Amino acid sequence: MKYTKWISVNKSLTYIILSITLIISVLPAISNSKTSISDSHIPDSVVLTFWGSFALILGKVFIYDPYFASTEDESEPNLSENSSSYNAMIYILDADQLAAYHNLNSEQERVQFIEHFWNNLSEKYEQTELYNEFISRVAYSDSAFALPYRAGWQTDRGRINILHGNPDEISYLNFADSPYLNSGSNTTYVDMEIWYYDIAKGSNKIPVTLQQYDTGRKFFVFCKMQGNNDFDQIFSSEVGENIDPGLYAH
């Protein structure tokens, strides 16, 4: 399996701007010097500051920054224990696989376990792009749904995107006047997103309050609670998905 480590445009622009700012900052000191540059009497502090900072920037860009270290195709994406693609495997593995996975003693064994899982899956379905699709969905979830306190793949919308892909349609609704009973207390959902997929819905009973949004397609309902920055999943037409029991109380 191949993938490309793309260079981060935002980071490159940041370093370019930083370099320009550094040069501009030392120009006044150089121009105010009473001696010419050819006399080599530029204050040592200015010279050291300029070249030292410039060296640090180059080192950061070309040596220490993984985004710039290489743009070559690699045989496998990052599967270290700190990577989102590694941790998001909890959504893919079944109960027995998860148990076997957690019983492994080292990171190397767990990485090999994941590699073996994807190789077997690709052979079973004769598709080599399954893993790349998974990596792409995790990366998109981290980019689109990240919160200051939670990675995008850990959010409800991130999880659904990883498991089901991008929805075919999204409805955005203001739900400010629709309080629901949630865990024994009245909770007001401020905004709502409904994700529709163009396949037949599952067999979950549709609550009365959501029947007007039922189109016969598979759908997921996410709501932002008052005072919360994230959209929590409160309903799905699919069996086994997260549902707010308070929806059936109205």
C-alpha positions as CSV (number, residue, x, y, z in Angstrom):
1,M,0.0,0.0,0.0
2,K,1.3,3.4,-0.9
3,Y,0.5,6.9,0.2
4,T,2.1,10.3,-0.2
5,K,3.2,12.5,2.7
6,W,2.0,15.9,1.5
7,I,3.9,19.1,2.4
8,S,1.9,21.4,4.7
9,V,1.3,24.6,2.8
10,N,0.3,26.5,6.0
11,K,3.6,25.5,7.7
12,S,5.7,26.5,4.7
13,L,4.1,29.9,4.6
14,T,4.6,30.3,8.3
15,Y,8.3,29.7,8.0
16,I,8.7,32.0,5.0
17,I,6.9,34.8,6.9
18,L,9.1,34.1,9.9
19,S,12.2,34.4,7.8
20,I,11.1,37.6,6.2
21,T,10.2,39.1,9.6
22,L,13.6,38.1,11.0
23,I,15.4,39.8,8.1
24,I,13.3,43.0,8.5
25,S,14.0,43.1,12.2
26,V,17.8,43.2,11.8
27,L,17.8,45.7,8.8
28,P,17.5,48.8,11.1
29,A,20.4,47.7,13.2
30,I,22.5,47.2,10.0
31,S,21.4,50.5,8.4
32,N,22.1,52.4,11.6
33,S,25.7,51.1,11.9
34,K,28.1,54.0,11.3
35,T,30.5,51.7,9.4
36,S,30.0,50.0,6.1
37,I,29.3,46.3,5.7
38,S,32.6,46.0,3.9
39,D,34.4,47.1,7.1
40,S,32.9,44.1,8.9
41,H,31.9,46.2,11.9
42,I,28.3,45.1,12.1
43,P,27.7,44.5,15.8
44,D,28.5,40.9,16.7
45,S,25.2,40.5,18.5
46,V,23.3,41.4,15.3
47,V,25.4,38.9,13.2
48,L,24.9,36.1,15.8
49,T,21.2,36.8,16.2
50,F,20.6,36.7,12.4
51,W,22.6,33.7,11.5
52,G,21.7,31.7,14.6
53,S,18.0,32.3,14.1
54,F,18.3,31.6,10.4
55,A,20.1,28.3,11.1
56,L,17.3,27.3,13.6
57,I,14.6,28.0,11.0
58,L,16.4,25.9,8.4
59,G,17.0,23.1,10.9
60,K,13.3,23.2,11.9
61,V,12.1,23.1,8.3
62,F,14.5,20.5,6.7
63,I,15.6,18.3,9.7
64,Y,13.2,18.2,12.5
65,D,9.8,18.9,10.9
66,P,8.3,15.6,9.6
67,Y,6.2,17.4,7.1
68,F,9.4,18.6,5.3
69,A,11.7,15.7,6.0
70,S,10.5,13.7,3.1
71,T,7.9,13.8,0.4
72,E,8.6,10.3,-0.9
73,D,6.0,7.6,-1.1
74,E,6.2,5.3,1.9
75,S,5.1,1.7,2.2
76,E,2.9,2.3,5.2
77,P,1.4,5.4,6.9
78,N,2.4,6.2,10.5
79,L,1.2,3.4,12.7
80,S,2.8,4.6,16.0
81,E,0.6,4.5,19.1
82,N,0.3,8.3,19.0
83,S,-1.2,8.4,15.5
84,S,-4.9,8.9,14.9
85,S,-5.0,6.1,12.3
86,Y,-3.6,3.7,14.9
87,N,-6.1,4.7,17.7
88,A,-9.1,4.9,15.4
89,M,-8.8,1.1,14.8
90,I,-11.1,0.7,17.8
91,Y,-13.9,1.5,15.4
92,I,-12.9,-1.2,12.9
93,L,-11.9,-4.2,15.1
94,D,-14.6,-6.5,16.4
95,A,-14.8,-7.6,20.0
96,D,-12.5,-10.7,19.6
97,Q,-10.0,-8.7,17.6
98,L,-10.0,-5.9,20.2
99,A,-9.4,-8.4,23.0
100,A,-6.5,-10.0,21.1
101,Y,-5.1,-6.6,20.3
102,H,-5.2,-5.4,23.9
103,N,-3.5,-8.5,25.1
104,L,-0.4,-7.8,23.0
105,N,2.6,-6.7,25.0
106,S,4.5,-4.2,22.8
107,E,3.8,-1.4,20.3
108,Q,5.6,-3.4,17.6
109,E,3.3,-6.4,18.1
110,R,0.2,-4.1,17.9
111,V,1.5,-2.4,14.8
112,Q,2.1,-5.8,13.2
113,F,-1.4,-6.9,14.2
114,I,-2.9,-3.9,12.5
115,E,-0.8,-4.4,9.3
116,H,-1.9,-8.1,9.2
117,F,-5.5,-7.1,9.7
118,W,-5.5,-4.7,6.7
119,N,-3.6,-7.1,4.5
120,N,-6.1,-9.9,5.2
121,L,-9.0,-7.5,4.6
122,S,-7.6,-6.3,1.3
123,E,-7.0,-9.9,0.1
124,K,-10.5,-11.0,1.2
125,Y,-12.3,-8.3,-0.8
126,E,-9.6,-8.0,-3.5
127,Q,-9.3,-4.3,-2.9
128,T,-6.0,-2.6,-2.2
129,E,-7.4,0.8,-1.4
130,L,-9.3,-0.1,1.7
131,Y,-6.5,1.0,4.0
132,N,-5.9,4.2,2.1
133,E,-9.6,5.0,2.3
134,F,-9.5,4.5,6.1
135,I,-6.5,6.7,6.5
136,S,-8.1,9.4,4.3
137,R,-11.3,9.3,6.5
138,V,-9.4,9.5,9.7
139,A,-7.3,12.5,8.4
140,Y,-10.5,14.3,7.2
141,S,-12.2,13.7,10.6
142,D,-9.2,15.1,12.4
143,S,-9.2,18.1,10.2
144,A,-13.0,18.8,10.1
145,F,-14.2,17.9,13.6
146,A,-11.2,18.5,15.9
147,L,-11.9,20.3,19.2
148,P,-9.4,22.0,21.6
149,Y,-9.8,19.1,24.0
150,R,-10.5,16.2,21.6
151,A,-9.1,14.8,18.3
152,G,-11.5,14.8,15.4
153,W,-11.6,11.0,15.1
154,Q,-12.8,10.8,18.7
155,T,-15.9,12.9,18.1
156,D,-19.3,11.4,17.1
157,R,-19.2,13.0,13.7
158,G,-15.6,11.8,13.2
159,R,-16.5,8.3,14.1
160,I,-19.5,8.2,11.7
161,N,-17.4,9.7,8.9
162,I,-14.7,7.0,9.5
163,L,-17.2,4.1,9.5
164,H,-19.6,5.3,6.8
165,G,-17.8,8.0,4.8
166,N,-19.0,11.4,3.8
167,P,-22.8,11.7,3.8
168,D,-24.6,12.2,0.6
169,E,-26.6,15.1,2.1
170,I,-26.5,17.1,5.3
171,S,-29.4,19.1,6.7
172,Y,-28.6,22.0,9.0
173,L,-31.4,23.0,11.4
174,N,-32.0,25.3,14.3
175,F,-33.3,23.3,17.1
176,A,-33.4,25.9,19.9
177,D,-37.1,25.4,20.8
178,S,-36.9,21.6,21.1
179,P,-35.9,20.5,24.6
180,Y,-35.4,16.8,25.2
181,L,-35.1,14.8,28.4
182,N,-31.5,13.7,28.6
183,S,-30.2,11.6,31.5
184,G,-33.0,12.8,33.8
185,S,-32.6,16.6,33.1
186,N,-34.0,18.9,30.6
187,T,-31.4,19.7,27.9
188,T,-31.8,22.2,25.0
189,Y,-30.2,21.3,21.7
190,V,-29.2,24.5,20.0
191,D,-28.3,23.3,16.5
192,M,-28.8,20.1,14.6
193,E,-27.2,18.3,11.7
194,I,-28.8,15.4,9.9
195,W,-26.5,13.2,7.8
196,Y,-28.2,11.2,5.1
197,Y,-26.8,8.3,3.1
198,D,-28.4,7.1,-0.1
199,I,-29.1,3.6,1.1
200,A,-32.1,2.1,2.8
201,K,-32.4,2.9,6.5
202,G,-32.1,0.4,9.4
203,S,-34.8,-0.9,11.6
204,N,-34.6,1.5,14.6
205,K,-37.9,3.0,15.6
206,I,-38.0,6.7,14.6
207,P,-39.1,8.9,17.5
208,V,-42.1,11.1,16.9
209,T,-40.0,14.3,17.2
210,L,-37.8,13.1,14.3
211,Q,-40.3,11.5,12.0
212,Q,-40.6,14.6,9.9
213,Y,-36.9,14.1,8.9
214,D,-37.3,10.5,8.0
215,T,-36.8,10.1,4.2
216,G,-36.4,6.3,4.1
217,R,-32.6,6.7,3.9
218,K,-30.0,5.8,6.5
219,F,-29.5,8.9,8.6
220,F,-27.7,10.1,11.7
221,V,-28.7,13.0,13.9
222,F,-26.2,15.2,15.7
223,C,-27.0,18.0,18.1
224,K,-25.0,20.8,19.7
225,M,-26.1,21.2,23.3
226,Q,-26.4,24.6,24.9
227,G,-22.9,25.5,26.2
228,N,-21.2,22.8,24.2
229,N,-19.0,23.3,21.2
230,D,-19.4,19.7,19.8
231,F,-22.2,18.0,18.0
232,D,-23.2,14.8,19.9
233,Q,-25.0,12.0,18.2
234,I,-28.5,11.7,19.6
235,F,-30.1,9.3,17.1
236,S,-29.5,7.0,14.1
237,S,-31.7,4.8,12.0
238,E,-29.1,2.1,12.3
239,V,-29.3,-0.6,15.0
240,G,-26.5,-0.5,17.6
241,E,-25.8,3.2,17.2
242,N,-25.9,5.9,19.9
243,I,-29.4,7.1,20.8
244,D,-30.6,9.6,23.4
245,P,-33.4,7.7,25.2
246,G,-35.0,11.0,26.0
247,L,-36.1,11.3,22.4
248,Y,-38.7,8.5,23.0
249,A,-40.2,10.4,26.0
250,H,-41.8,13.1,23.9
